[in-house]
Amino acid sequence: MHDETLFGSRVRAGALETLASTSKPLTAYRVAKVIGAQPIQVLTILKTLEPDLVQRTDEGWVLKSDSLRHFLREELGRREMERRTEKDELLTRLRLRPRLERGRR
């Protein structure tokens, strides 16, 4: 699934994924740095999202929707597994052994 298509833009998708990946409030500046976007663009997007999705606190922005957080975390996990599989296949083709770490088999 392409999150850009689902959420309307790369920046909006990246901002939501970043907020979903942490339980701590993040400033719009921090989110922008993580996803490689302009802080004003991230701030504008966060301000236009529905209040039941994101909330601004004294410390920063948080994702309020547990169902959206769950969906985004599953998507991030799926992409991470795909990256690991691609990396392992490449290492195997090069006759190198993939490292077994973090519960990987």
BAFI-3210 file (N, C-alpha, C; in Angstrom, 3 decimals, decimal comma, padded with zeros to 6 digits):
// residues 105
n [1|2|3|4|5|6|7|8|9|10|11|12|13|14|15|16|17|18|19|20|21|22|23|24|25|26|27|28|29|30|31|32|33|34|35|36|37|38|39|40|41|42|43|44|45|46|47|48|49|50|51|52|53|54|55|56|57|58|59|60|61|62|63|64|65|66|67|68|69|70|71|72|73|74|75|76|77|78|79|80|81|82|83|84|85|86|87|88|89|90|91|92|93|94|95|96|97|98|99|100|101|102|103|104|105]
n.u [000,854|000,483|001,250|001,211|-000,788|-002,988|-003,089|-002,891|-000,608|002,998|004,216|002,137|001,548|004,046|004,266|002,142|002,930|005,310|004,403|002,900|004,802|005,945|005,471|005,787|005,179|005,815|007,460|006,453|008,659|010,537|009,250|009,309|012,076|012,597|011,200|012,176|011,100|009,719|009,429|007,250|005,442|004,792|003,682|001,437|-000,027|-000,498|-002,111|-004,403|-005,514|-008,052|-009,340|-009,764|-007,866|-005,171|-003,496|-002,537|-000,228|001,305|003,909|004,187|003,032|000,663|-000,495|-003,788|-005,660|-006,121|-006,721|-005,763|-003,058|-002,414|-002,872|-000,930|001,448|001,458|001,755|004,277|005,819|005,454|006,711|009,315|009,946|009,910|012,110|014,155|014,028|014,702|017,315|018,511|018,274|019,919|022,410|022,697|022,885|025,342|026,874|027,200|026,529|023,434|022,873|021,703|019,547|017,687|015,501|015,213|014,904]
n.v [-001,177|002,220|004,822|007,514|007,772|006,959|008,834|011,278|012,880|012,784|014,062|014,353|011,639|010,808|012,403|011,444|008,745|009,089|010,223|008,061|006,179|006,723|007,223|009,564|013,109|015,101|017,884|019,944|020,701|018,679|016,437|017,210|017,171|014,438|013,312|014,694|017,150|020,494|022,462|024,323|023,340|020,840|021,693|023,118|021,019|019,366|021,068|021,140|018,642|016,409|016,928|014,605|012,894|013,911|015,745|018,808|019,402|020,823|019,920|019,092|017,485|014,816|011,584|010,798|008,872|005,580|003,427|004,291|004,558|001,865|000,725|002,146|001,400|-001,350|-001,277|-000,036|-002,017|-004,119|-003,063|-002,895|-005,610|-006,380|-004,909|-006,123|-008,737|-008,301|-007,370|-009,621|-011,478|-010,291|-010,385|-013,161|-013,845|-012,721|-014,453|-014,108|-014,251|-013,544|-011,486|-012,649|-011,236|-009,476|-011,231|-012,393|-015,036]
n.w [000,000|-000,737|001,213|000,612|-001,304|000,173|002,311|001,050|000,723|000,729|002,884|004,784|005,251|006,242|008,551|010,131|010,396|011,813|014,225|015,059|015,607|018,033|021,564|022,784|022,892|020,000|018,533|015,753|014,328|014,961|013,866|011,184|010,699|010,973|008,799|006,657|005,714|005,313|008,236|008,494|006,672|007,786|010,217|009,285|008,109|010,372|011,888|010,334|010,479|011,721|015,037|016,532|015,616|015,862|018,460|019,915|022,417|025,380|025,185|022,569|019,542|019,443|018,465|018,609|017,881|018,481|016,791|014,305|014,963|015,479|012,923|011,378|012,664|012,158|009,384|009,183|010,399|008,588|006,312|007,280|007,617|004,927|003,979|005,465|004,459|001,752|002,120|003,329|001,212|-000,700|000,633|000,804|-001,917|-002,408|-001,146|001,566|005,053|006,478|009,347|012,447|014,482|016,990|017,362|014,881|012,472]
ca.u [000,000|001,237|000,684|000,981|-002,100|-003,986|-003,164|-002,945|000,717|004,130|004,461|001,061|001,770|005,237|003,977|001,310|003,751|006,264|003,666|002,450|005,936|006,420|004,426|006,111|004,800|006,890|007,195|006,355|010,038|011,139|008,606|009,830|013,448|012,561|010,699|012,840|010,158|009,805|008,636|005,997|004,547|004,319|002,802|000,180|-000,745|-000,965|-003,205|-005,612|-006,054|-009,172|-008,897|-009,786|-006,691|-003,969|-003,750|-001,369|-000,064|002,386|005,192|004,225|001,881|000,494|-001,539|-004,826|-006,430|-005,456|-006,894|-004,827|-001,717|-002,261|-002,759|000,351|002,533|001,473|002,309|005,716|006,400|005,436|007,769|010,603|010,172|010,258|013,499|015,038|014,024|015,511|018,715|018,971|018,410|021,118|023,576|022,790|023,403|026,758|027,468|027,444|025,503|022,662|022,999|020,494|019,442|016,355|014,478|015,099|015,225]
ca.v [000,000|003,462|005,734|008,810|007,702|006,842|010,040|012,473|013,438|012,139|014,743|013,985|010,237|010,752|013,005|010,507|007,585|009,489|010,330|006,719|005,359|007,106|007,561|010,892|014,232|015,624|019,181|019,905|020,789|017,355|015,586|017,643|016,688|012,987|012,934|015,478|018,133|021,833|022,550|025,049|022,437|019,860|022,396|023,389|019,747|018,929|021,947|020,902|017,307|016,340|016,899|013,262|012,176|014,443|016,785|019,598|019,535|021,757|019,335|018,844|016,844|013,391|010,898|010,400|007,730|004,292|002,565|004,760|004,198|000,423|000,533|002,669|000,570|-002,604|-000,959|000,180|-003,334|-004,873|-002,519|-003,275|-007,013|-006,419|-004,430|-007,169|-009,850|-007,883|-007,322|-011,001|-012,090|-009,726|-010,956|-014,567|-013,873|-012,369|-015,530|-013,642|-014,748|-012,488|-011,499|-013,024|-010,367|-008,978|-012,237|-012,858|-016,451]
ca.w [000,000|-000,789|002,192|-000,033|-001,933|001,231|003,132|000,228|000,438|001,410|004,155|005,715|005,618|007,082|009,860|010,892|010,737|012,848|015,478|015,448|016,015|019,365|022,533|023,299|022,023|019,166|017,921|014,293|013,849|015,097|012,857|009,887|010,588|010,793|007,474|005,617|005,164|005,890|009,469|008,304|005,955|008,764|011,151|008,587|007,980|011,689|012,309|009,542|010,737|012,662|016,436|017,111|015,120|016,506|019,458|020,301|023,864|025,724|024,778|021,134|018,908|019,699|017,711|019,558|017,386|018,692|015,625|013,287|015,448|015,257|011,480|010,900|013,200|011,391|008,065|009,362|010,669|007,332|005,453|007,876|007,274|003,505|003,851|005,995|003,510|000,597|002,546|003,509|-000,106|-001,318|001,310|000,416|-003,291|-002,344|-000,342|002,926|005,957|007,167|010,809|013,176|015,644|017,316|017,185|013,487|012,279]
c.u [000,895|000,556|000,413|-000,405|-003,195|-004,177|-003,082|-001,613|001,775|004,347|003,394|001,251|002,965|005,012|003,154|002,096|004,730|005,576|003,214|003,591|006,480|005,247|004,654|005,593|006,021|006,493|007,097|007,757|010,706|010,555|009,167|011,243|013,476|012,167|011,320|011,924|010,395|008,921|007,297|004,973|003,959|003,349|001,440|-000,657|-001,305|-002,146|-004,501|-006,219|-007,167|-008,666|-008,963|-008,641|-005,410|-004,353|-002,439|-001,359|001,033|003,746|005,305|002,938|001,865|-000,619|-002,551|-005,540|-005,649|-005,580|-005,949|-003,395|-001,445|-002,054|-001,380|001,523|002,608|002,097|003,823|006,428|006,487|006,548|009,155|010,928|010,545|011,698|014,486|015,147|014,869|016,998|019,275|019,180|019,661|022,380|023,783|023,341|024,899|027,559|027,951|026,292|024,762|022,828|021,657|020,456|018,003|015,248|014,297|015,486|016,000]
c.v [001,234|004,468|007,103|008,852|007,706|008,152|011,344|013,120|012,690|012,746|014,377|012,541|010,108|011,318|012,051|009,269|007,911|009,609|008,960|005,887|005,703|007,412|008,956|011,968|014,739|016,990|018,999|019,969|019,420|016,394|015,920|017,121|015,188|012,612|013,742|016,470|019,492|021,903|023,264|024,184|021,398|020,512|022,674|022,119|019,305|019,777|021,667|019,521|017,376|016,247|015,515|012,389|012,609|015,552|017,501|019,724|020,567|021,251|019,108|018,187|015,361|012,848|010,367|009,120|006,427|003,380|002,987|004,415|002,715|000,135|000,962|001,846|-000,777|-002,388|-000,745|-001,147|-004,182|-004,391|-002,891|-004,727|-007,159|-005,978|-005,483|-008,334|-009,508|-007,874|-008,731|-011,694|-011,586|-010,305|-012,412|-014,698|-013,561|-013,380|-015,052|-014,136|-013,570|-012,615|-011,844|-012,200|-009,946|-009,985|-012,728|-014,315|-016,664]
c.w [000,000|000,140|001,603|-000,653|-000,875|001,990|002,353|-000,084|001,232|002,787|005,186|006,191|006,555|008,467|010,720|011,300|011,855|014,196|015,982|016,022|017,400|020,282|023,127|022,355|021,260|018,625|016,404|013,685|013,875|014,050|011,474|009,669|010,302|009,365|006,339|004,935|005,816|007,148|009,286|007,582|006,919|009,742|010,520|008,462|009,323|012,173|011,558|009,773|011,788|014,100|017,080|016,586|015,823|017,479|019,763|021,816|024,127|025,245|023,278|020,645|019,229|018,805|018,717|019,157|017,557|017,481|014,496|013,683|015,169|013,770|010,972|011,412|012,485|010,019|008,160|009,606|009,412|006,401|005,962|007,547|005,799|003,288|004,342|005,027|002,291|000,939|002,691|002,169|-000,812|-000,688|000,925|-000,997|-003,330|-001,527|001,015|003,791|006,600|008,674|011,423|014,452|015,836|017,002|015,767|013,410|011,018]
res [m|h|d|e|t|l|f|g|s|r|v|r|a|g|a|l|e|t|l|a|s|t|s|k|p|l|t|a|y|r|v|a|k|v|i|g|a|q|p|i|q|v|l|t|i|l|k|t|l|e|p|d|l|v|q|r|t|d|e|g|w|v|l|k|s|d|s|l|r|h|f|l|r|e|e|l|g|r|r|e|m|e|r|r|t|e|k|d|e|l|l|t|r|l|r|l|r|p|r|l|e|r|g|r|r]
***
